[in-house]
Amino acid sequence: MVTSAQKAAAEASSVFLMPAIGSVGNAARTVLRGPGTNNWDTAIYKQFPIGDRFRLQFRWELYNIFNHTQFTSVDTTARYNPTTGAQINPTFGQLTAAANPRIMQFALRFYF
């Protein structure tokens, strides 16, 4: 089964051709961009006073709270067959890495 991401990558790689010998090509450096980010970080805490000067804080911190996949890398390395000029990098234009999933941590802070 071919996914829509694989179809898009195949179409994206077909528009990039090997430049003529002795030239550097005409594509901009930033022609391929990755998807946007949708990241929500939050913290919930409760403070407990200890006397007049001190307090204790219990914290619950959540990073990427809704657990959206954050893709971080697109393969932008174009490799060509020198005799045919065809693109030979099978992962060209595909997403190759993702950031951390949801992370939670508890903390106990003492203020003085």
PAKOLGU-854645 format. One record per atom (N, C-alpha, C, O): chain; x, y, z; atom name; residue number from 1; residue in one letter. Coordinates in nm, 2 decimals, always signed. Atoms other than C-alpha are relative to their C-alpha. Example, Ala and Ser with C-alpha at 12.3 -4.5 7.8 and 13.67 -1.06 7.14 Angstrom:
<atoms>
ATOM/A/+0.09/-0.12/+0.00/N/1/a .
ATOM/A/+1.23/-0.45/+0.78/CA/1/a .
ATOM/A/+0.09/+0.12/+0.00/C/1/a .
ATOM/A/+0.19/+0.12/+0.07/O/1/a .
ATOM/A/-0.09/-0.11/+0.00/N/2/s .
ATOM/A/+1.37/-0.11/+0.71/CA/2/s .
ATOM/A/-0.08/+0.11/+0.08/C/2/s .
ATOM/A/-0.03/+0.22/+0.09/O/2/s .
</atoms>
This chain:
<atoms>
ATOM/A/+0.08/-0.12/+0.00/N/1/m .
ATOM/A/+0.00/+0.00/+0.00/CA/1/m .
ATOM/A/+0.09/+0.12/+0.00/C/1/m .
ATOM/A/+0.18/+0.14/+0.08/O/1/m .
ATOM/A/-0.08/-0.13/+0.01/N/2/v .
ATOM/A/+0.14/+0.34/-0.10/CA/2/v .
ATOM/A/-0.07/+0.11/+0.07/C/2/v .
ATOM/A/-0.19/+0.13/+0.04/O/2/v .
ATOM/A/+0.06/-0.11/-0.08/N/3/t .
ATOM/A/+0.07/+0.62/+0.14/CA/3/t .
ATOM/A/+0.01/+0.13/-0.08/C/3/t .
ATOM/A/+0.08/+0.14/-0.17/O/3/t .
ATOM/A/+0.00/-0.13/+0.07/N/4/s .
ATOM/A/+0.00/+0.98/+0.04/CA/4/s .
ATOM/A/+0.13/+0.07/+0.02/C/4/s .
ATOM/A/+0.18/+0.14/-0.07/O/4/s .
ATOM/A/-0.13/-0.06/-0.03/N/5/a .
ATOM/A/+0.33/+1.08/+0.20/CA/5/a .
ATOM/A/+0.10/-0.06/-0.10/C/5/a .
ATOM/A/+0.19/+0.02/-0.15/O/5/a .
ATOM/A/-0.09/+0.06/+0.10/N/6/q .
ATOM/A/+0.52/+0.83/-0.03/CA/6/q .
ATOM/A/-0.03/+0.06/-0.14/C/6/q .
ATOM/A/+0.06/+0.08/-0.21/O/6/q .
ATOM/A/+0.03/-0.05/+0.13/N/7/k .
ATOM/A/+0.33/+0.96/-0.33/CA/7/k .
ATOM/A/+0.05/+0.14/-0.02/C/7/k .
ATOM/A/+0.11/+0.18/-0.12/O/7/k .
ATOM/A/-0.05/-0.14/+0.00/N/8/a .
ATOM/A/+0.42/+1.32/-0.24/CA/8/a .
ATOM/A/+0.15/+0.01/-0.01/C/8/a .
ATOM/A/+0.20/+0.09/-0.08/O/8/a .
ATOM/A/-0.14/+0.00/+0.00/N/9/a .
ATOM/A/+0.78/+1.23/-0.19/CA/9/a .
ATOM/A/+0.05/-0.04/-0.14/C/9/a .
ATOM/A/+0.14/+0.02/-0.20/O/9/a .
ATOM/A/-0.03/+0.04/+0.13/N/10/a .
ATOM/A/+0.79/+1.06/-0.53/CA/10/a .
ATOM/A/-0.02/+0.11/-0.10/C/10/a .
ATOM/A/+0.06/+0.13/-0.19/O/10/a .
ATOM/A/+0.03/-0.11/+0.09/N/11/e .
ATOM/A/+0.63/+1.36/-0.70/CA/11/e .
ATOM/A/+0.11/+0.11/+0.03/C/11/e .
ATOM/A/+0.15/+0.18/-0.07/O/11/e .
ATOM/A/-0.10/-0.11/-0.03/N/12/a .
ATOM/A/+0.87/+1.60/-0.52/CA/12/a .
ATOM/A/+0.14/-0.04/-0.06/C/12/a .
ATOM/A/+0.21/+0.05/-0.10/O/12/a .
ATOM/A/-0.14/+0.04/+0.05/N/13/s .
ATOM/A/+1.18/+1.40/-0.63/CA/13/s .
ATOM/A/+0.00/+0.01/-0.15/C/13/s .
ATOM/A/+0.11/+0.02/-0.21/O/13/s .
ATOM/A/+0.00/-0.01/+0.14/N/14/s .
ATOM/A/+1.07/+1.40/-0.99/CA/14/s .
ATOM/A/+0.02/+0.14/-0.06/C/14/s .
ATOM/A/+0.05/+0.15/-0.18/O/14/s .
ATOM/A/-0.02/-0.14/+0.05/N/15/v .
ATOM/A/+1.09/+1.78/-1.02/CA/15/v .
ATOM/A/+0.14/+0.04/+0.01/C/15/v .
ATOM/A/+0.18/+0.15/-0.04/O/15/v .
ATOM/A/-0.14/-0.03/-0.02/N/16/f .
ATOM/A/+1.46/+1.78/-0.92/CA/16/f .
ATOM/A/+0.08/-0.08/-0.10/C/16/f .
ATOM/A/+0.09/-0.20/-0.10/O/16/f .
ATOM/A/-0.08/+0.06/+0.10/N/17/l .
ATOM/A/+1.69/+1.71/-1.21/CA/17/l .
ATOM/A/+0.15/+0.03/+0.02/C/17/l .
ATOM/A/+0.18/+0.13/+0.09/O/17/l .
ATOM/A/-0.15/-0.02/-0.01/N/18/m .
ATOM/A/+2.07/+1.67/-1.23/CA/18/m .
ATOM/A/+0.04/+0.13/-0.08/C/18/m .
ATOM/A/+0.00/+0.14/-0.20/O/18/m .
ATOM/A/-0.04/-0.12/+0.07/N/19/p .
ATOM/A/+2.22/+2.01/-1.32/CA/19/p .
ATOM/A/+0.11/-0.04/-0.11/C/19/p .
ATOM/A/+0.17/-0.14/-0.10/O/19/p .
ATOM/A/-0.09/+0.03/+0.11/N/20/a .
ATOM/A/+2.43/+2.03/-1.64/CA/20/a .
ATOM/A/+0.14/+0.00/+0.06/C/20/a .
ATOM/A/+0.17/+0.06/+0.16/O/20/a .
ATOM/A/-0.14/+0.01/-0.05/N/21/i .
ATOM/A/+2.80/+1.95/-1.60/CA/21/i .
ATOM/A/+0.06/+0.14/+0.00/C/21/i .
ATOM/A/+0.05/+0.21/-0.10/O/21/i .
ATOM/A/-0.06/-0.13/-0.01/N/22/g .
ATOM/A/+2.99/+2.25/-1.48/CA/22/g .
ATOM/A/-0.09/+0.11/+0.06/C/22/g .
ATOM/A/-0.04/+0.22/+0.08/O/22/g .
ATOM/A/+0.09/-0.10/-0.06/N/23/s .
ATOM/A/+2.69/+2.43/-1.33/CA/23/s .
ATOM/A/-0.04/-0.05/+0.14/C/23/s .
ATOM/A/-0.03/-0.17/+0.17/O/23/s .
ATOM/A/+0.04/+0.03/-0.14/N/24/v .
ATOM/A/+2.56/+2.44/-0.97/CA/24/v .
ATOM/A/-0.15/-0.02/+0.01/C/24/v .
ATOM/A/-0.20/-0.05/+0.12/O/24/v .
ATOM/A/+0.14/+0.01/+0.00/N/25/g .
ATOM/A/+2.19/+2.44/-1.06/CA/25/g .
ATOM/A/-0.06/+0.13/+0.04/C/25/g .
ATOM/A/+0.01/+0.23/+0.07/O/25/g .
ATOM/A/+0.07/-0.13/-0.02/N/26/n .
ATOM/A/+1.92/+2.70/-0.99/CA/26/n .
ATOM/A/-0.10/-0.01/+0.12/C/26/n .
ATOM/A/-0.18/+0.08/+0.14/O/26/n .
ATOM/A/+0.10/+0.02/-0.12/N/27/a .
ATOM/A/+1.73/+2.56/-0.68/CA/27/a .
ATOM/A/+0.05/+0.08/+0.12/C/27/a .
ATOM/A/+0.17/+0.08/+0.15/O/27/a .
ATOM/A/-0.03/-0.07/-0.12/N/28/a .
ATOM/A/+1.72/+2.77/-0.37/CA/28/a .
ATOM/A/+0.04/-0.10/+0.11/C/28/a .
ATOM/A/+0.00/-0.22/+0.10/O/28/a .
ATOM/A/-0.03/+0.09/-0.12/N/29/r .
ATOM/A/+1.86/+2.63/-0.04/CA/29/r .
ATOM/A/-0.12/-0.05/+0.08/C/29/r .
ATOM/A/-0.12/-0.15/+0.13/O/29/r .
ATOM/A/+0.12/+0.03/-0.09/N/30/t .
ATOM/A/+1.52/+2.64/+0.13/CA/30/t .
ATOM/A/-0.12/-0.04/-0.08/C/30/t .
ATOM/A/-0.23/-0.01/-0.05/O/30/t .
ATOM/A/+0.11/+0.04/+0.08/N/31/v .
ATOM/A/+1.31/+2.48/-0.14/CA/31/v .
ATOM/A/-0.09/-0.10/+0.06/C/31/v .
ATOM/A/-0.21/-0.11/+0.04/O/31/v .
ATOM/A/+0.08/+0.10/-0.07/N/32/l .
ATOM/A/+1.20/+2.19/+0.08/CA/32/l .
ATOM/A/-0.01/+0.04/+0.14/C/32/l .
ATOM/A/+0.09/+0.07/+0.21/O/32/l .
ATOM/A/+0.02/-0.03/-0.14/N/33/r .
ATOM/A/+1.05/+2.26/+0.41/CA/33/r .
ATOM/A/-0.08/-0.11/+0.07/C/33/r .
ATOM/A/-0.16/-0.18/+0.00/O/33/r .
ATOM/A/+0.07/+0.10/-0.07/N/34/g .
ATOM/A/+0.92/+2.03/+0.68/CA/34/g .
ATOM/A/-0.14/+0.05/+0.04/C/34/g .
ATOM/A/-0.17/+0.17/+0.02/O/34/g .
ATOM/A/+0.13/-0.05/-0.05/N/35/p .
ATOM/A/+0.57/+2.04/+0.83/CA/35/p .
ATOM/A/+0.02/+0.09/+0.12/C/35/p .
ATOM/A/+0.12/+0.09/+0.19/O/35/p .
ATOM/A/+0.00/-0.09/-0.12/N/36/g .
ATOM/A/+0.48/+2.29/+1.10/CA/36/g .
ATOM/A/+0.00/-0.08/+0.13/C/36/g .
ATOM/A/-0.01/-0.20/+0.13/O/36/g .
ATOM/A/+0.00/+0.07/-0.13/N/37/t .
ATOM/A/+0.49/+2.22/+1.47/CA/37/t .
ATOM/A/-0.13/+0.04/+0.07/C/37/t .
ATOM/A/-0.19/+0.15/+0.05/O/37/t .
ATOM/A/+0.11/-0.02/-0.08/N/38/n .
ATOM/A/+0.20/+2.19/+1.70/CA/38/n .
ATOM/A/+0.03/-0.06/+0.14/C/38/n .
ATOM/A/+0.01/-0.18/+0.17/O/38/n .
ATOM/A/-0.06/+0.04/-0.13/N/39/n .
ATOM/A/+0.35/+2.17/+2.05/CA/39/n .
ATOM/A/-0.06/+0.08/+0.11/C/39/n .
ATOM/A/-0.06/+0.20/+0.11/O/39/n .
ATOM/A/+0.06/-0.06/-0.12/N/40/w .
ATOM/A/+0.18/+2.24/+2.38/CA/40/w .
ATOM/A/+0.07/-0.05/+0.12/C/40/w .
ATOM/A/+0.08/-0.17/+0.15/O/40/w .
ATOM/A/-0.07/+0.03/-0.12/N/41/d .
ATOM/A/+0.38/+2.25/+2.70/CA/41/d .
ATOM/A/-0.08/+0.07/+0.12/C/41/d .
ATOM/A/-0.13/+0.18/+0.10/O/41/d .
ATOM/A/+0.07/-0.06/-0.11/N/42/t .
ATOM/A/+0.21/+2.31/+3.04/CA/42/t .
ATOM/A/+0.06/-0.05/+0.13/C/42/t .
ATOM/A/+0.13/-0.15/+0.14/O/42/t .
ATOM/A/-0.04/+0.04/-0.13/N/43/a .
ATOM/A/+0.27/+2.30/+3.41/CA/43/a .
ATOM/A/-0.11/+0.03/+0.10/C/43/a .
ATOM/A/-0.18/+0.13/+0.09/O/43/a .
ATOM/A/+0.10/-0.01/-0.11/N/44/i .
ATOM/A/+0.04/+2.25/+3.71/CA/44/i .
ATOM/A/+0.07/-0.01/+0.13/C/44/i .
ATOM/A/+0.15/-0.10/+0.15/O/44/i .
ATOM/A/-0.07/+0.01/-0.12/N/45/y .
ATOM/A/+0.16/+2.33/+4.05/CA/45/y .
ATOM/A/-0.09/+0.05/+0.12/C/45/y .
ATOM/A/-0.19/+0.11/+0.10/O/45/y .
ATOM/A/+0.06/-0.04/-0.12/N/46/k .
ATOM/A/+0.05/+2.37/+4.41/CA/46/k .
ATOM/A/+0.10/+0.04/+0.10/C/46/k .
ATOM/A/+0.20/-0.03/+0.12/O/46/k .
ATOM/A/-0.10/-0.05/-0.10/N/47/q .
ATOM/A/+0.23/+2.58/+4.67/CA/47/q .
ATOM/A/-0.05/-0.02/+0.14/C/47/q .
ATOM/A/-0.17/+0.00/+0.17/O/47/q .
ATOM/A/+0.03/+0.02/-0.14/N/48/f .
ATOM/A/+0.24/+2.50/+5.04/CA/48/f .
ATOM/A/+0.09/+0.09/+0.08/C/48/f .
ATOM/A/+0.21/+0.07/+0.08/O/48/f .
ATOM/A/-0.09/-0.09/-0.08/N/49/p .
ATOM/A/+0.36/+2.78/+5.27/CA/49/p .
ATOM/A/+0.05/-0.07/+0.13/C/49/p .
ATOM/A/-0.02/-0.16/+0.19/O/49/p .
ATOM/A/-0.07/+0.06/-0.12/N/50/i .
ATOM/A/+0.60/+2.68/+5.55/CA/50/i .
ATOM/A/+0.05/+0.12/+0.08/C/50/i .
ATOM/A/+0.15/+0.18/+0.05/O/50/i .
ATOM/A/-0.04/-0.12/-0.07/N/51/g .
ATOM/A/+0.61/+2.96/+5.80/CA/51/g .
ATOM/A/-0.02/+0.12/-0.08/C/51/g .
ATOM/A/-0.10/+0.12/-0.18/O/51/g .
ATOM/A/+0.01/-0.13/+0.07/N/52/d .
ATOM/A/+0.65/+3.32/+5.68/CA/52/d .
ATOM/A/+0.09/+0.01/-0.12/C/52/d .
ATOM/A/+0.06/+0.07/-0.22/O/52/d .
ATOM/A/-0.10/-0.02/+0.10/N/53/r .
ATOM/A/+0.96/+3.29/+5.47/CA/53/r .
ATOM/A/+0.02/-0.12/-0.10/C/53/r .
ATOM/A/+0.07/-0.10/-0.21/O/53/r .
ATOM/A/-0.03/+0.12/+0.09/N/54/f .
ATOM/A/+0.96/+2.94/+5.31/CA/54/f .
ATOM/A/-0.13/-0.05/-0.06/C/54/f .
ATOM/A/-0.24/-0.03/-0.01/O/54/f .
ATOM/A/+0.12/+0.07/+0.06/N/55/r .
ATOM/A/+0.73/+2.75/+5.08/CA/55/r .
ATOM/A/+0.05/-0.12/-0.08/C/55/r .
ATOM/A/+0.17/-0.12/-0.13/O/55/r .
ATOM/A/-0.02/+0.12/+0.08/N/56/l .
ATOM/A/+0.72/+2.41/+4.91/CA/56/l .
ATOM/A/-0.09/+0.00/-0.11/C/56/l .
ATOM/A/-0.21/+0.02/-0.10/O/56/l .
ATOM/A/+0.08/+0.00/+0.12/N/57/q .
ATOM/A/+0.60/+2.37/+4.56/CA/57/q .
ATOM/A/+0.00/-0.14/-0.06/C/57/q .
ATOM/A/+0.11/-0.19/-0.09/O/57/q .
ATOM/A/+0.01/+0.12/+0.07/N/58/f .
ATOM/A/+0.48/+2.05/+4.40/CA/58/f .
ATOM/A/-0.04/+0.03/-0.14/C/58/f .
ATOM/A/-0.14/+0.09/-0.16/O/58/f .
ATOM/A/+0.02/-0.04/+0.14/N/59/r .
ATOM/A/+0.49/+2.07/+4.02/CA/59/r .
ATOM/A/-0.02/-0.13/-0.08/C/59/r .
ATOM/A/+0.04/-0.24/-0.06/O/59/r .
ATOM/A/+0.02/+0.10/+0.10/N/60/w .
ATOM/A/+0.36/+1.85/+3.74/CA/60/w .
ATOM/A/+0.02/+0.07/-0.14/C/60/w .
ATOM/A/-0.07/+0.15/-0.17/O/60/w .
ATOM/A/-0.03/-0.06/+0.13/N/61/e .
ATOM/A/+0.51/+1.95/+3.40/CA/61/e .
ATOM/A/-0.02/-0.10/-0.11/C/61/e .
ATOM/A/+0.02/-0.21/-0.10/O/61/e .
ATOM/A/+0.03/+0.08/+0.12/N/62/l .
ATOM/A/+0.39/+1.82/+3.07/CA/62/l .
ATOM/A/+0.06/+0.07/-0.13/C/62/l .
ATOM/A/+0.03/+0.18/-0.15/O/62/l .
ATOM/A/-0.06/-0.05/+0.12/N/63/y .
ATOM/A/+0.58/+1.86/+2.74/CA/63/y .
ATOM/A/-0.07/-0.07/-0.11/C/63/y .
ATOM/A/-0.07/-0.20/-0.11/O/63/y .
ATOM/A/+0.08/+0.06/+0.11/N/64/n .
ATOM/A/+0.39/+1.80/+2.41/CA/64/n .
ATOM/A/-0.12/-0.08/+0.06/C/64/n .
ATOM/A/-0.14/-0.20/+0.03/O/64/n .
ATOM/A/+0.11/+0.06/-0.08/N/65/i .
ATOM/A/+0.08/+1.74/+2.62/CA/65/i .
ATOM/A/-0.10/-0.08/-0.09/C/65/i .
ATOM/A/-0.15/-0.18/-0.04/O/65/i .
ATOM/A/+0.10/+0.07/+0.08/N/66/f .
ATOM/A/-0.14/+1.63/+2.33/CA/66/f .
ATOM/A/+0.06/-0.11/-0.09/C/66/f .
ATOM/A/+0.00/-0.17/-0.17/O/66/f .
ATOM/A/-0.08/+0.10/+0.07/N/67/n .
ATOM/A/+0.13/+1.40/+2.19/CA/67/n .
ATOM/A/-0.01/+0.00/-0.15/C/67/n .
ATOM/A/-0.02/-0.10/-0.21/O/67/n .
ATOM/A/-0.01/-0.02/+0.14/N/68/h .
ATOM/A/+0.14/+1.54/+1.84/CA/68/h .
ATOM/A/+0.13/-0.04/-0.05/C/68/h .
ATOM/A/+0.23/-0.01/+0.01/O/68/h .
ATOM/A/-0.13/+0.04/+0.06/N/69/t .
ATOM/A/+0.41/+1.39/+1.62/CA/69/t .
ATOM/A/+0.07/+0.13/-0.05/C/69/t .
ATOM/A/+0.00/+0.20/-0.13/O/69/t .
ATOM/A/-0.07/-0.11/+0.05/N/70/q .
ATOM/A/+0.67/+1.66/+1.56/CA/70/q .
ATOM/A/+0.12/-0.04/-0.09/C/70/q .
ATOM/A/+0.22/-0.08/-0.04/O/70/q .
ATOM/A/-0.11/+0.04/+0.09/N/71/f .
ATOM/A/+0.87/+1.58/+1.25/CA/71/f .
ATOM/A/+0.11/+0.10/+0.00/C/71/f .
ATOM/A/+0.08/+0.22/-0.01/O/71/f .
ATOM/A/-0.11/-0.09/-0.01/N/72/t .
ATOM/A/+1.21/+1.73/+1.26/CA/72/t .
ATOM/A/+0.10/+0.01/-0.11/C/72/t .
ATOM/A/+0.18/+0.10/-0.12/O/72/t .
ATOM/A/-0.10/+0.01/+0.11/N/73/s .
ATOM/A/+1.40/+1.63/+0.95/CA/73/s .
ATOM/A/-0.06/-0.05/-0.13/C/73/s .
ATOM/A/-0.14/-0.14/-0.13/O/73/s .
ATOM/A/+0.04/+0.04/+0.13/N/74/v .
ATOM/A/+1.34/+1.61/+0.58/CA/74/v .
ATOM/A/+0.13/-0.04/-0.07/C/74/v .
ATOM/A/+0.22/+0.04/-0.07/O/74/v .
ATOM/A/-0.12/+0.04/+0.08/N/75/d .
ATOM/A/+1.59/+1.42/+0.36/CA/75/d .
ATOM/A/+0.01/+0.09/-0.12/C/75/d .
ATOM/A/-0.07/+0.08/-0.21/O/75/d .
ATOM/A/-0.02/-0.09/+0.11/N/76/t .
ATOM/A/+1.72/+1.69/+0.13/CA/76/t .
ATOM/A/+0.12/-0.03/-0.09/C/76/t .
ATOM/A/+0.16/+0.06/-0.16/O/76/t .
ATOM/A/-0.12/+0.04/+0.08/N/77/t .
ATOM/A/+2.01/+1.51/-0.02/CA/77/t .
ATOM/A/-0.04/-0.06/-0.13/C/77/t .
ATOM/A/-0.09/-0.17/-0.14/O/77/t .
ATOM/A/+0.03/+0.05/+0.13/N/78/a .
ATOM/A/+1.97/+1.48/-0.39/CA/78/a .
ATOM/A/+0.12/-0.07/-0.06/C/78/a .
ATOM/A/+0.23/-0.02/-0.07/O/78/a .
ATOM/A/-0.11/+0.08/+0.06/N/79/r .
ATOM/A/+2.18/+1.20/-0.55/CA/79/r .
ATOM/A/-0.05/-0.05/-0.13/C/79/r .
ATOM/A/-0.17/-0.09/-0.15/O/79/r .
ATOM/A/+0.04/+0.03/+0.13/N/80/y .
ATOM/A/+2.18/+1.13/-0.91/CA/80/y .
ATOM/A/+0.09/-0.11/-0.06/C/80/y .
ATOM/A/+0.20/-0.13/-0.03/O/80/y .
ATOM/A/-0.07/+0.09/+0.08/N/81/n .
ATOM/A/+2.28/+0.85/-1.14/CA/81/n .
ATOM/A/+0.08/+0.08/-0.11/C/81/n .
ATOM/A/+0.01/+0.15/-0.19/O/81/n .
ATOM/A/-0.07/-0.09/+0.10/N/82/p .
ATOM/A/+2.56/+1.01/-1.35/CA/82/p .
ATOM/A/-0.02/-0.03/-0.14/C/82/p .
ATOM/A/+0.00/+0.05/-0.23/O/82/p .
ATOM/A/+0.02/+0.03/+0.14/N/83/t .
ATOM/A/+2.48/+0.83/-1.67/CA/83/t .
ATOM/A/-0.14/+0.03/-0.04/C/83/t .
ATOM/A/-0.16/+0.08/-0.16/O/83/t .
ATOM/A/+0.13/-0.03/+0.04/N/84/t .
ATOM/A/+2.10/+0.87/-1.67/CA/84/t .
ATOM/A/-0.06/+0.13/+0.05/C/84/t .
ATOM/A/-0.15/+0.18/-0.01/O/84/t .
ATOM/A/+0.04/-0.12/-0.06/N/85/g .
ATOM/A/+2.06/+1.17/-1.45/CA/85/g .
ATOM/A/-0.12/-0.01/+0.09/C/85/g .
ATOM/A/-0.18/+0.08/+0.13/O/85/g .
ATOM/A/+0.12/+0.03/-0.08/N/86/a .
ATOM/A/+1.78/+1.00/-1.26/CA/86/a .
ATOM/A/+0.03/+0.01/+0.15/C/86/a .
ATOM/A/+0.14/-0.01/+0.19/O/86/a .
ATOM/A/-0.02/-0.01/-0.14/N/87/q .
ATOM/A/+1.73/+1.06/-0.89/CA/87/q .
ATOM/A/+0.01/-0.14/+0.06/C/87/q .
ATOM/A/-0.08/-0.22/+0.03/O/87/q .
ATOM/A/-0.02/+0.13/-0.06/N/88/i .
ATOM/A/+1.86/+0.76/-0.69/CA/88/i .
ATOM/A/-0.01/-0.01/+0.15/C/88/i .
ATOM/A/+0.00/-0.12/+0.21/O/88/i .
ATOM/A/+0.02/+0.00/-0.15/N/89/n .
ATOM/A/+1.80/+0.86/-0.33/CA/89/n .
ATOM/A/-0.15/-0.04/+0.03/C/89/n .
ATOM/A/-0.24/+0.04/+0.00/O/89/n .
ATOM/A/+0.14/+0.04/-0.02/N/90/p .
ATOM/A/+1.49/+0.66/-0.23/CA/90/p .
ATOM/A/-0.07/+0.08/+0.11/C/90/p .
ATOM/A/-0.20/+0.08/+0.12/O/90/p .
ATOM/A/+0.07/-0.08/-0.11/N/91/t .
ATOM/A/+1.42/+0.88/+0.08/CA/91/t .
ATOM/A/+0.00/+0.15/-0.02/C/91/t .
ATOM/A/-0.03/+0.22/+0.07/O/91/t .
ATOM/A/+0.00/-0.15/+0.03/N/92/f .
ATOM/A/+1.46/+1.22/-0.09/CA/92/f .
ATOM/A/-0.14/+0.06/+0.02/C/92/f .
ATOM/A/-0.23/+0.01/-0.04/O/92/f .
ATOM/A/+0.13/-0.07/-0.02/N/93/g .
ATOM/A/+1.19/+1.45/+0.03/CA/93/g .
ATOM/A/-0.09/-0.06/+0.11/C/93/g .
ATOM/A/-0.20/-0.01/+0.13/O/93/g .
ATOM/A/+0.08/+0.07/-0.10/N/94/q .
ATOM/A/+1.07/+1.21/+0.30/CA/94/q .
ATOM/A/+0.04/+0.05/+0.14/C/94/q .
ATOM/A/+0.15/+0.09/+0.16/O/94/q .
ATOM/A/-0.03/-0.04/-0.14/N/95/l .
ATOM/A/+1.04/+1.29/+0.67/CA/95/l .
ATOM/A/+0.08/-0.12/+0.06/C/95/l .
ATOM/A/+0.05/-0.23/+0.05/O/95/l .
ATOM/A/-0.09/+0.11/-0.05/N/96/t .
ATOM/A/+1.32/+1.10/+0.85/CA/96/t .
ATOM/A/+0.02/+0.00/+0.15/C/96/t .
ATOM/A/+0.08/-0.10/+0.20/O/96/t .
ATOM/A/-0.02/+0.00/-0.15/N/97/a .
ATOM/A/+1.31/+1.19/+1.22/CA/97/a .
ATOM/A/-0.12/+0.08/+0.06/C/97/a .
ATOM/A/-0.19/+0.16/+0.00/O/97/a .
ATOM/A/+0.11/-0.06/-0.08/N/98/a .
ATOM/A/+1.07/+1.30/+1.49/CA/98/a .
ATOM/A/+0.06/+0.04/+0.14/C/98/a .
ATOM/A/+0.15/-0.02/+0.19/O/98/a .
ATOM/A/-0.04/-0.05/-0.14/N/99/a .
ATOM/A/+1.11/+1.49/+1.82/CA/99/a .
ATOM/A/-0.06/-0.10/+0.10/C/99/a .
ATOM/A/-0.13/-0.19/+0.07/O/99/a .
ATOM/A/+0.05/+0.08/-0.11/N/100/n .
ATOM/A/+1.03/+1.34/+2.16/CA/100/n .
ATOM/A/-0.15/+0.00/+0.01/C/100/n .
ATOM/A/-0.22/+0.09/-0.03/O/100/n .
ATOM/A/+0.14/+0.00/-0.02/N/101/p .
ATOM/A/+0.68/+1.22/+2.23/CA/101/p .
ATOM/A/-0.04/+0.07/+0.14/C/101/p .
ATOM/A/+0.05/+0.14/+0.19/O/101/p .
ATOM/A/+0.04/-0.07/-0.12/N/102/r .
ATOM/A/+0.49/+1.34/+2.54/CA/102/r .
ATOM/A/+0.09/-0.04/+0.11/C/102/r .
ATOM/A/+0.13/-0.16/+0.13/O/102/r .
ATOM/A/-0.09/+0.02/-0.11/N/103/i .
ATOM/A/+0.71/+1.38/+2.84/CA/103/i .
ATOM/A/-0.06/+0.07/+0.12/C/103/i .
ATOM/A/-0.11/+0.18/+0.11/O/103/i .
ATOM/A/+0.05/-0.06/-0.13/N/104/m .
ATOM/A/+0.59/+1.43/+3.20/CA/104/m .
ATOM/A/+0.11/-0.01/+0.11/C/104/m .
ATOM/A/+0.19/-0.11/+0.11/O/104/m .
ATOM/A/-0.09/+0.01/-0.12/N/105/q .
ATOM/A/+0.79/+1.51/+3.51/CA/105/q .
ATOM/A/-0.07/+0.06/+0.12/C/105/q .
ATOM/A/-0.15/+0.16/+0.11/O/105/q .
ATOM/A/+0.04/-0.05/-0.13/N/106/f .
ATOM/A/+0.71/+1.57/+3.87/CA/106/f .
ATOM/A/+0.12/+0.06/+0.07/C/106/f .
ATOM/A/+0.23/+0.02/+0.06/O/106/f .
ATOM/A/-0.11/-0.07/-0.07/N/107/a .
ATOM/A/+0.91/+1.81/+4.08/CA/107/a .
ATOM/A/-0.05/+0.05/+0.14/C/107/a .
ATOM/A/-0.16/+0.08/+0.15/O/107/a .
ATOM/A/+0.03/-0.06/-0.13/N/108/l .
ATOM/A/+0.93/+1.93/+4.44/CA/108/l .
ATOM/A/+0.10/+0.11/+0.02/C/108/l .
ATOM/A/+0.22/+0.08/+0.03/O/108/l .
ATOM/A/-0.09/-0.11/-0.01/N/109/r .
ATOM/A/+1.08/+2.27/+4.48/CA/109/r .
ATOM/A/-0.02/+0.07/+0.14/C/109/r .
ATOM/A/-0.13/+0.08/+0.19/O/109/r .
ATOM/A/+0.00/-0.07/-0.13/N/110/f .
ATOM/A/+1.17/+2.44/+4.81/CA/110/f .
ATOM/A/+0.06/+0.14/-0.02/C/110/f .
ATOM/A/+0.17/+0.16/-0.07/O/110/f .
ATOM/A/-0.04/-0.14/+0.01/N/111/y .
ATOM/A/+1.18/+2.82/+4.81/CA/111/y .
ATOM/A/+0.04/+0.05/+0.14/C/111/y .
ATOM/A/-0.03/+0.03/+0.23/O/111/y .
ATOM/A/-0.05/-0.06/-0.13/N/112/f .
ATOM/A/+1.38/+3.00/+5.08/CA/112/f .
ATOM/A/+0.05/+0.14/-0.03/C/112/f .
ATOM/A/+0.09/+0.21/+0.07/O/112/f .
</atoms>
